[in-house]
């Protein structure tokens, strides 16, 4: 029975991926960049326009994505230890099963982003906008404990965007 439930969950997740706006947008743009399965520690991607770029299964420890446009990008299963994404736009991004330990996500935009299974230990989310983002219940609980600030671009408070009480 557990095997059938697991297969159904995988099929539903795969269907969700096909409907996700970032995946649809990536399919429309054949010129997007692929960095999947790459070792990109300490790389500087700041102030770049990288819509629908793919960084799945990549090691991006201490990489810099400050003020970058990453709408619809894919960071599935990426190692993002100590990464900085201050002021970055990750609307529609897929950030599932990513490790954001010690990351700085302050003032970033994660509208309608997908975070299932990601970790946020010692992560700065001050001023980040998570409006309509998909997060696990435990992730929400932990993020609400330190949610603070207002996003300078969207004007939405971090607590409100997470639905914190």
ChimeraX attribute file (.defattr): number of C-alpha atoms within 10 A of each C-alpha:
attribute: neighborCount
match mode: 1-to-1
recipient: residues
	/A:1	6
	/A:2	7
	/A:3	8
	/A:4	9
	/A:5	10
	/A:6	11
	/A:7	12
	/A:8	12
	/A:9	12
	/A:10	12
	/A:11	12
	/A:12	11
	/A:13	12
	/A:14	12
	/A:15	11
	/A:16	12
	/A:17	15
	/A:18	11
	/A:19	11
	/A:20	18
	/A:21	19
	/A:22	26
	/A:23	19
	/A:24	14
	/A:25	17
	/A:26	20
	/A:27	12
	/A:28	11
	/A:29	11
	/A:30	9
	/A:31	11
	/A:32	15
	/A:33	15
	/A:34	14
	/A:35	16
	/A:36	17
	/A:37	14
	/A:38	14
	/A:39	15
	/A:40	16
	/A:41	18
	/A:42	14
	/A:43	14
	/A:44	14
	/A:45	17
	/A:46	18
	/A:47	14
	/A:48	14
	/A:49	14
	/A:50	18
	/A:51	24
	/A:52	29
	/A:53	23
	/A:54	23
	/A:55	25
	/A:56	23
	/A:57	19
	/A:58	21
	/A:59	23
	/A:60	22
	/A:61	23
	/A:62	20
	/A:63	21
	/A:64	22
	/A:65	24
	/A:66	23
	/A:67	19
	/A:68	21
	/A:69	23
	/A:70	25
	/A:71	26
	/A:72	27
	/A:73	29
	/A:74	29
	/A:75	27
	/A:76	24
	/A:77	20
	/A:78	24
	/A:79	24
	/A:80	26
	/A:81	23
	/A:82	22
	/A:83	25
	/A:84	27
	/A:85	26
	/A:86	24
	/A:87	24
	/A:88	24
	/A:89	27
	/A:90	28
	/A:91	26
	/A:92	25
	/A:93	30
	/A:94	32
	/A:95	26
	/A:96	21
	/A:97	19
	/A:98	23
	/A:99	25
	/A:100	24
	/A:101	19
	/A:102	19
	/A:103	23
	/A:104	26
	/A:105	25
	/A:106	24
	/A:107	27
	/A:108	28
	/A:109	32
	/A:110	27
	/A:111	21
	/A:112	21
	/A:113	27
	/A:114	26
	/A:115	21
	/A:116	18
	/A:117	16
	/A:118	20
	/A:119	20
	/A:120	18
	/A:121	15
	/A:122	13
	/A:123	20
	/A:124	22
	/A:125	24
	/A:126	21
	/A:127	27
	/A:128	33
	/A:129	33
	/A:130	27
	/A:131	21
	/A:132	16
	/A:133	20
	/A:134	20
	/A:135	19
	/A:136	12
	/A:137	10
	/A:138	11
	/A:139	17
	/A:140	15
	/A:141	14
	/A:142	13
	/A:143	21
	/A:144	18
	/A:145	10
	/A:146	15
	/A:147	21
	/A:148	18
	/A:149	19
	/A:150	20
	/A:151	21
	/A:152	15
	/A:153	14
	/A:154	15
	/A:155	11
	/A:156	18
	/A:157	22
	/A:158	27
	/A:159	23
	/A:160	17
	/A:161	20
	/A:162	21
	/A:163	14
	/A:164	13
	/A:165	6
